[in-house]
Amino acid sequence: MTPFEPYPEVNPGWVNDTTSTPLPIVETTAGTELQSTHTQSIEVEAPVVQEMPVAEDELLLLKRLGHSYQLLASSIVKAKQAQQELRGKLNFYKAAIDQRQHELQQVLAQLAEHQTNPQAIPANEAEIAEEFAQLQALLKGSHHESLLNKLNQMQVAVEQDRQHLPELLKTMRAELDLVILQALRLTALENLNEAYKKYRQFQEYNSRAEQEFQSLVRAFNQS
């Protein structure tokens, strides 16, 4: 070995091989699996709920049920309208009763000038019927006989004693005036009785309509 030759590399034995060897790359599957799982969780779509097909008979039943509800609701609306119309009729005939009572009161006020015991306005249909029958009997009975007697007296006075004729004419005129007033009273009683009758009828109609309406409402609420 000459002075100019390089010295050989000395390896004491405890130094590992200094040649660089690439380190093996250890692949971790945990991170890969986590990322893969996360990706899969994002890509998974929500399950689609499929509606069960409705059988033909069930569909027909549902249609009939819906139609029944519509009819019931329509019946309730019509019943409410009829109820309002009946209440309007009740108010109308209540006003008619007041009007007929006023007309009868006017006739009775005129009759009071010829009577010692003035008549009062009947309070109901029963009193009207009783007074009506009495008045008819009076017109057919005592007034009729009284007028016939006065006519006979007038005929005698014309033939025999004319000086009493003016007095007979005066009394007969008073009798006729009273008969006219009684006839007006009879007509007023008839009108009042008719108003009472109509009012009572529509009260019954309204009561039945109210019951029917409540029945429909209960049926609709329970359905």
Secondary structure, DSSP 8 states (H G I E B T S, - for coil): --TTS-------SSS---S---------HHHHHHHHHHHHHHH------------HHHHHHHHHHHHHHHHHHHHHHHHHHHHHHHHHHHHHHHHHHHHHHHHHHHHHHHHTTT-SS------SHHHHHHHHHHHHHHHHTHHHHHHHHHHHHHHHHHHT-GGGHHHHHHHHHHHHHHHHHHHHHHHHHHHHHHHHHHHHHHHHHHHHHHHHHHHHHHHHHH-
